[in-house]
């Protein structure tokens, strides 16, 4: 299904849509409690999750490129490049473009506002919640989410990966000083379109790291995730940027080719969002970036339904059907 066949007019035009009150206040509060419990024993949660994944991967050894490791190494080296200002609100390191901080972090303010909350001490991801927590798994198939997916993706949809992304108070992590650079989710492992749903747990404000979208009306190409080419994006595209704020329980849905970024958390409170990535259930699993003449090489769906890429589970252990039905030979 291509964009011109999408039912939702705004999504078809912009590549994203904001939906208010996807979750009720009670549902958001319950989700916060589950997120707090996981973070309280994050080391144990990650150990259990990694053990479950390792037991599966041991049964399906397969060699191949470590694209994830290469991407992480590349990102760590980006702080060696000078920061070049593109506008008064954007900068670039090499060819990664990101929103800039409005003011430097005051170490005294950070120390004075620090708490024992685990989310105040780390910025990063907690992955595979739908695999490991029944509440998150149930919300992934929430009727309000599914109704939007049916408009922007497909009547047949599967959740393939989910994660909470936290920006700690006053975060200024390198290489983007607490921002997340402009990127397209891409997801070349799927033969058809995919969509992301990002639900705010704590509210998204101008101060704590709002979404920055460049709509598909800017007519940019498909990039390799965050590798924006030699010239990268510039003032022309950035002038069309739309900055989005959300209340707790609101959601942003975007297409896999929509450029998006987030700013740093310049507030003294935690800022959490739950990202859910959904596939069209009629998609096939493989290498669809054009990097291989054989899209199946290095990719396999096991009889138990695990999606293996070069010996590693790709996404969640279980790709949950949230709408419609399964299709033989597809994801």
N, C-alpha and C positions, 0 to 999 in steps of 0.2 A: 504494500500500500504506500504510494508516494504522497507527498505533502498536498498535492492538488486534489487528493481524494479524501482528505481529512474533514470530518464533520464540523469540528469547532472552528469557527471563522477566525477568531483571534489567534489561535494556535497556528492555523494554516498560514496566516499572514506574517506573524512575528516569529514563530518558532518557539513561543512559550506562552503560558497563560497562568494567571494568579487566581486561585480559588480560595475564597474565605471560608472559615469555619468548617474545614474538612473534618476536624475532630472537635468534639464538645469539650468544655472546660473539665468535666469529670474524666473524660478519656485522656486528655493531656496530662492531668495530674497523676492518673494511674501510670501513664507512660514515664513520667518523671520519676516516680517511685521505683519502677523497674530499672530505669537507667541509673538511678542512684545506687541501687543494690548491686548492679553489675560493677560499677566503678569502685565501690567499696572493697571489692575483692578482684580488681582488674587483673592482677598477676595470675590468680587462680583461674579466672575466666579464660584468659588467653592460653594458659597451659592446657586446660581441658579441651578447648577448641582446637588447638594445634595438635593435640594427641589424637583426636578423632580424625582430623584430616590426614595426619601422617599414617594412620593405620590403613586408610583407603589408598593413599598414594604408594604405599609399600607393595600393594598388590598389582599396581599398574606402572612399573618402571618404564620410562620412556625418555630418551635424551632429546635435547633441543635447545634453542637459544633462550637465554635468560633475559628476556626483554624487560621484565620488571626490575631486575637488579641493575641492568644497564641504565634504565631511566632514573632510578634513585641515585646512582652514582653521578649521573649527569647533573641532577638537580643540586646535589651537594657541592658540585664544583662551580655552580653559577655565581656564588658570592664572590668568586675571584674576578668576575667581570665588573667593570664600572657601572654604576647606575646612571642612566641617561634619561633626563626628563623629556617627555614627549609633549605633555601639557601641564597645567598647574595641578592636575589631579592624577597623572599617570606617569609611569616610568618604565624603562626597559633594561633588563640585563640580558646580554646577547640578544636572542630573539624571543625572549619571554616578556610579556607586557602585563603590568599589574597596577591596581590602584595604590596610591601612595598614602602614607600616614599624614594626618593633618598636623600632628605635633609629636615630638619625641616622647618616649616613655620616661617618666620621672621615677627613678628607683625608690625614692622615699615614699612616694604615693603607692607604689606596688607593695612595699613592705608593710605600710600602714593599713592597707585594705586586704591583705592576705588572710585566708581562712583555712580551716581544716577540710573544706570540701574538696574531694579528689579532682573535681573538674576545674579547680582554681590553679592546679599545679601542672597540668599538661595540655598541650594543644595537639590534637591528632584524632585518630580514628579508633572506634571500637566496632569490629566487623562481625558479620554473620549473626546478627541478633535473631533473625527469623529462624535460623537453625537451632538456636539454643534457648530461646525464651518463648513460651507459648503465647504470652500476651502480644509480643511484637509480631509473632507469626499470624495471629488472628487479625491484627490491625492492617497487615499487609494486604489482606483481602477485604478491607472495609468497604461497604457498599458505596460510600461517597468517593473513595479512590477509584473503585472499579468503574463507576459511572463515567468518570473523567477519562480513564484509560480507554473505554469503549469509544469515546469521541476523538481522542488524540492519537490512539495507537491501533487497536484492533479489538474485535469482539472476543478474541482468544488471546489471553495474556498470561505470562508466567513471570514471577519474580525470580531473577537470577542472582542478584547480589544486593545486600543492604549494609549500611554502616551508619553509626552516629559520628558526626564530625563536630568536635568541640574546639572553640577558640577560647583559651583561658583569658581571664581579665588582663587587660593591658599587654596582650601578646605582641611580641615583635620578633618572632622567629625568622631566621634567615632561610632562604636568600631574599625573601620579598617583604621583610619587616612585618610579618604577621598577616599579609594579604595572601590570597590564592590567585595565581596568575590566570590570565585568560586562556581558556582551552575549550575544545569540543570533547565531549565524552567519547565520541567515535564508535567504540565497540565494534571493531572490525571482525570480531569472532562471530558476529551475527550476519546472516545473509540479507535480513530485512531490517527496517527501521526499529529503533528502540526508543524508550522515553524514560526520563527520570522524574520522580516525585520527591520533592524536598519539603519535609514538614518541620515547622519551627516548634521547638519545645519551650523556648524561653522568650520568644519575640525577637524580631530582627529590626534593628534601628539604624539610623545613619551613623551612630556612634559605635555600635558593636559588631560591624562587619556585614553590611547589606549586600544583596546580590547586585551585580552589575551585568546587564545583558546588552549585547549588540544584536539587534534583531536580524533575521535572515534577509530582510529588505536591504541591508547593506551590501548584499550580493558578494560575499566573500567565498573562497573555495573551501573544500574539505581539507583540513590539516591532519597531520599525524599527532593527534591529541593536543599537546601544547607547543609543538614545533611549528612556529608560524612562518617559516621560510626566511630567506635572507633579509628581506625588507621588513618582515613582521607586519603587524597592523599599525596604522599610524593615525594621524589627527583626523583624517577623513572618516575612518570607521569609528574612532573614539567619540567624535562629535555626535554620533547617533546613539550613544550609550543611554540606557534607561536604568535608573537605580531603583531597586525594589525593597520595600520594607514589609514586614509581616507581623501579625499578632500571633501569640501562641495558638496553635491549632490550624493556622492558615498554611497553605501549601503552594509551592511553585512547581509547575510541570514544564519540562522543556525537552525538545527533540535532541537526538544525539549529535546533530550538526550545529546546534545553536551555540555561539560563543558566549561564555559566561565566566565571571570572576567574582571574588568576594573581597571586601576590604578587611583591614585588621580590626580587632576588638580594642577600641580605645576607651571602653567603659571599665568599671571596676566590678562588673558582674559577669558570670559565666554566660556563654552563648552557644547553645547546642541546636543542631538540626539533624533529623534522621533522613538520610538519602536512601531511596528505594529505586532500583534499576529494573525495568520491566522489558521483556522481550515479546515480540509477536510470536505466538506459539506455533506459527507456520514457518518460522525461521529455521535455517539449518545452521549447525555449529561447525566452524572451520575458519580458515584464513581468507578473509574477503577484502583485504587491503590491496590486493594485486601483488603482494610480495612473493606469492608462490603460484606456480602453474597448477599445483594440486592442492585445492583448499582443504582436503581431508588429511593431508600429511601432518602428523604430530597432534591431531585432534581426534578424540573418540568420546562417544557416549556409551558408558558401560551398561550391562544388562540391569544393574541396580538403579541406573539413572544418574550416575555421577558424570560430570562433564570434565574430561581430562585434557589438559593442554600440556604437551611435552612433559608428562609425568607429574604434573601438579593439578590439583583441583582448581578449576576456573570458576570464580564466584563462590556462591554458597555450595555446601554439600548437596542440598536438596533444592531443586528449582521448582518452586511451588506454583501450581496452577491456581490462578486467582479468578479467572473468567473464561467461560467457554469450555473447550475440550482439547485433549491431546491430539497430535497428528503423528502418524507413524513416520519414522525417519527424520523427525524434526526435533527441536530442542525439548 
